[in-house]
């Protein structure tokens, strides 16, 4: 498992009974997690002292119960990178802290490349990877179908003092964007994607990972430079094995460019139990 174990502003304090207790900077949040199918073993009073709890709604989404007045948003840092945190109606906070293992890997790859690197970040959400790649000195194109997420990413880039870096922010359906880049003859040295299990683009375009991921990776290869640096695929789709990502990258990237592939679970350390919480999977191809 790839474990994001070098945070200071974030901490997964405890887990149990389908929930996790997390510290985001100065605030402790309690929210559900479907992977947590074991009981709470720590003092229940610790859980009762959270600052806000998320409650699911039977009709979808949910609400936060605040025990203190939380700010509308606040800032946390991962090393030199900074991000805005804001509890949303769908339990998320705007950041997946386990992705820090990928941020550091991308920073190291870009800085060691010894040449200008152009990165395409697809399904890019609030821009954790965009911030990391810009910090490393890459030119970045950030694509997401949700206008609000793209704006959040812009603010994260500025928060990290990278507003003058060469970053393009585009609200669009990622498949249509890649197809247009193909026709325009645009090329990238590295591609990052974090595809959802299911999704809809701005004009109702449908995405289903089981049928669309493989052909999409093939399409993305058509806009890679002759000497690409890496391709990274993240997935939070329940039941999808990391070996599936290995196989996809083997049949596409490795077949054409050789290189090496690494895949596996990604997770977070749990402070009180010493266990690790699985948070998804990744597949990395690198030259």
N, C-alpha and C positions, 0 to 999 in steps of 0.2 A: 504493500500500500504506500502511495505517495502521501506523506503526512505534513500538513502545514503547521509546523511546531515552533516557528520563530516569531509569532505575534507578541506584541506588548499591549496594544490597545484593544485587542479582542481576546476573549477567553471562553471556551466551552466548559462551564463550571461543573455541570452534572447532567445526567440524562436518566430517564425512567418513565414508565407508564405512558409511553407514546409522546413524551415531551422532552424538550431540552431547555436548560437554563444557561443563558449566555450573558457575558459582560461585553457591551459595546461602548468602549470608552468608560465614561462614568456611570452608565446606566445598565441595569440588569433586566433583561427581557426573558419572558417565559412563553414558548410557542411550541406547537406540535411538530413532530417529525415521524413519518411513517416507518422509519427504520428502527425506531426505539421500541422493541417488543419485550424488554426486560423491565423489572421493577425498580423503583427508586430505592436505593440503599443508604443514602445520606440522610441527615436530619431534615425532616419535613419543614421545620421552621425556616431553613435556608431558602426553600422554594417559596414559602409564604411571604418572604421579605423582598420579592422581586419588585421592580418599579412599574412594570406593566405586563399584563397577561393577554395573550391572544385567544379568542374563543371563536371556533368555527360556527358558521350559520348553516342550518339544514338546507337553505335555499342557495348556497354557494357563497364563497368569500367568508367574511367574518368581521369581527370588531376587536379593538384593543380596549381593555379596561386599565386605565391609568391610576396608579396608587399615589403618584406624585404628578405634578404637571410637567410633562416632558416638553422640551423645546420642539418647535416644528421640525427641525432637523439639527444634526450636530456632526462634528468632524471626528474621524479616526484616521490614524496613520499606520501604514505598513512601511517601515524604514523611511525612505524619502517620499513615498507616494501617499497622497491624501485623498480621502473620499467622504462624501456626504452620506450620512445615515438617516433614513426616515422610515419609520414603521408604516407599512401600507395595508390596505384592506384585504390583501391576499397573503398575509403573514410575512411577506418578505420585507427586508430592510434596505434593499438597493445594492447589496453586496453579498457575494458568496466567499467567505473568508478562506475556505479550503483552496480556492483558486490561486492563493499566494504561491503555491508550489509551481504553478505554471508561469506566473509573472516573473519569478526569479529565473526560471529556466529560459524564458524568452529574452530577458535582459542579458543574460550571460551569452546566449547564442548571437544576438545582434551585436553586442559590443566586441565579441571575438571574431566577427566576420571579416573585419578589416576592409570593408567596402560599404558604400551606401546601400541601405536595405529599405525596400518598399513593402509595407505590410497591409494586407486586406483583412479586416476584422468583421466577420459576418455573424448575424444574430447577436450583435455586440452589446446589447443591454445597456447598462450604465457606464460601460467603458473601463472596467478594471484592466483588461488586456491592452486597451488603447493607451491608457495612462502609462502602463509599464513599457510598452514599445516606444512611445514618444520619449519617455525618460531615457531610454537606452540609445536614443539618437536616430530612430527610424522615421521615415515618412509613413504616415498611417492614413488609411481610408476606413472610416467607421460607418457600418451600415446596420440599421435596425428598422423594422416596420413600424415601431411605436414612436410617435413624435415626442412624447413626454420622456421616454428613455434616452433619446438622442440629446435632448436638452439637458438632462441630468448628466450625461457623459461630458458634454461641453463644460458644465460647471465643475466636474471632477478634474478635468484637464487644467482648467484655470486655477482651481484650488491648489493643485500641485505645482503651480508656477510655470506651466508648460504652454500657456496660451499663445505664445509666439512660435511654437513648433509647427512643422508642416503636417497638420491634421485636417482632413476633410470629414465633415459630418453629413450623412445623407440618410433621409427617411425614405425607405423604399422596400419593396419586396426583394429579398436577397437573390432569388433565382433570376428574376427579370433584370436586376442590376448586373449580375455576372454575365448574362447573355448579351447585354448591351456593351459591356466592357470587351467581350469577345469580338463583337462586330467593330468596335472602335480600335481594336488592336492595342489595348492597354494590358500591361503585364506587371506582375508582382513577384517578389522574391520569397514571400512567406504568406501563408493563409491560415487564419484561425477561424474555427466555427464552433458554435455552441447551439446546435439545432434542438428545437423543442420536440417532444413526442408528437404533438399535433400543433398546428398553428394556422393562422390566417394572415395574409398580407393586407396592405391598405385597401386593395380593391376586391377583397374576398378570396384571394388566391389560397388554395388549400395546400398544406404540408403534412405529410405522414412519414415519420422517420423510417418505417420498415420498407416502404416502397420508393422513397425519394432520396434517401441519403446516398446510396451507391452511385446512381446516375448524376447526382449533384457533385460528388467528389470528382467524377470523370469530367464534368463540365468545367469545374474549377481548374483542373490541370491544364486546360487550354489557355488559361491566362497567366500561367507561371512562366517566369523567365527560363532560359535554357539551363541555368545553374541555380535552382531554388535552394533556399536555406532550410526551411522547415514547413511542415503542415501539422497543425494541431486540431484534433477533434475532441470536444468535450461532450458528455452526454449524462443527463439525469433521468433517462428513460428507465423505469423500473423493469427489471428482468433482462435488460440488454447486457450481455457479457462483454468485458473488455476484449476478449478474444475475437469478437465480431469486428471491432475496430482494427485489430491486428490484421484480420483477413482482408478487410476492405483496403487498407493501406498497402498490404502486400500485393494485391491484384491490380493496384493502380499506381501509386507513387513508387514503390520499390521495383515493380516490374519495369518502369520506364527510367527511373533515375538511380537505381541501386540504393545506396544509403542503408540506414538502419531504422528499425521500428521498436518502440517501447510502448507498452500498454499496461493498464492495471487500474485498481481502485484508487480513489482519491479520498482523503479523510482528514479528520481533526482529532487531536488528542483531548481526552476528557480528564480534567484536572483531578477530580475527587476519586475516580475509580481506577485511573491509569489505563483505561481501555481506549479504543479508537472508534469514532463514529464514521461509518462509511457514508460518503456524500455524493457518490457518482463514479464515473469512469472517465478515463482519458486514453487517447491513442496519439502517439507522436511519431511522425516520420521526420528524420533529419539527414542531411547530406553527410 
